[in-house]
Amino acid sequence: MASIIKRKKNYSIVYTYVDENGETKQKWETRSSYQDALKRKAEVENQKTTRSFLPPSNQSISEFLLDFVSLYGEKRWGVSMYDSQNSLIANYINPIIGDLKVQDITPRVVDKYIQTLQKTPPVATKTHRPKSEYMSNQNIEKIIKLLRCAFKQAVRWELVPKNPFDNVVLPKTEYKKRDIWTAEIIRKALDSCTESKLYIAMNLAFACSMRIGEILGLTWSNVHIEDEDIATDDAYVYIDKELVRASKRAIEMIGKRDIYHIFPPLFANTSTRVILKKPKTNSSIRKVWLPKTVAYILREWRESQNELKELLGDEYQDYDLVVAMPNGRPCEERIIAGEFQKLRESAGLPKVVFHSLRHSSTTYKLKLNHGDLKATQGDTGHAQVDMITQVYAHILDEDRKVNAQKFEDAFYASANPDLRTVRPPAKTRGPKEPESVSLDLEALVEQLRKSPELANTLAALLASAPSGK
């Protein structure tokens, strides 16, 4: 049983428990009022009666998160997630609440923590410069989501009786309307683009709704642009990889699960590696049909790349990448982003980032297919269709194939009507000959007799027809 002892200004609840080593220990907990002390005393006694009492633990948040990452994260996360979650822990969790005990985290402590985050400046890195003075509500939401997951495991490990991050009231996130280019601006940008890698990347982002990592990870083995494919409107790309940069630590901790290739670094002492990996979600693995013009653009690009391979010989490092550096090595996102910015500024185009082309693509396809969310979701690879608007069920591949045909007619054909003609393979004639069409001469004569205008028109047509035809 527990007892309450009156002290000078406070009240102490005193009880005994058996720790994880089987030793009996005494615990003193302090409350500022007698009512709070009574409440805690009743809580302890009830937990002991129902055998739901958890022994006190002195484990800090930072110590607990080390266990969480090791026992949970390394099994569940990919390398990109491993790096991003550890960055949140190192930059925004441990410095603020890392020294607090796990069992001291209550919903009230969580609310105060969120208030602190709202006044915390974002951390700058070598590759990222903060765009706001304080932490954004979107990033605060990511931190709370991480801690909610961590404390779910704490409950499972019987460190705490319930999750203090459940039912948290988060700051309201107002999603600003993302600035995108219209089809006319994108056409102008493509006409102004002289950098080949960027030209290919822009077409794939807009026509195929591909993410930049997917574009840079696309291999020729997944590009189907042969004559028959194009002729039957069946040219497509198969997206099953993405190119990212990950820390060596993440690769060592996670292992090579879902990693297809690790590119050798230019400098041996770097702490990161460029890798080809499986996409984050299974829905990102998809087939996207190509408009004819994009298929031809890719064929010409492949031919020029093959010529470069022959010219460089052994100096060309062939990784089968569609978008690659002149020596065949992978092209990273920062390179495309830099070239895109130069194009935007030189052509005097509205300020957007490269990723906005994917949003332009989604908007354009929804306009063409009159809001067919299922077909559009199939091209974009969103995990849930409500990321576009609302939940829909299955994806109809045939409707998505029509996306590419509509895209060709609406965007490329109007800009370049002199497209090369590719015909479907000739159909073999069956044994049955087509039936002849009979002409009712008596009925025709009767119509001509009743309508002098029709007779005059027919006579004029016959007089103007070329001889011998």
Secondary structure by P-SEA (a helix, b strand, c coil): cbbbbbcccbbbbbbcccccccbbbbbbbbbccaaaaaaaaaaaaaaaaaccccccccccaaaaaaaaaaacccccccaaaaaaaaaaaaccccccccccccccccaaaaaaaaaaaaacccccccccccccccccaaaaaaaaaaaaaaaaaaaaaccccccccccccccbbbbccbbbbcaaaaaaaaaacccaaaaaaaaaaacccccaaaaaacccccccccaaaaaaccbbbbbcbbbbbbbaaaaaaacccccccccccccccccbbbbbbcccccccbbbbbbcaaaaaaaaaaaaaaaaaaaaaccccccccccccccccccccaaaaaaaaaaaaaaaccccccccaaaaaaaaaaaaaaccaaaaaaaaaccccccccccccccccaaaaaaaaaaaaaccccccccccbbbbccbbbbcccccbbbbbaaaaaaaaaaacaaaaaaaaaaaaaccccc
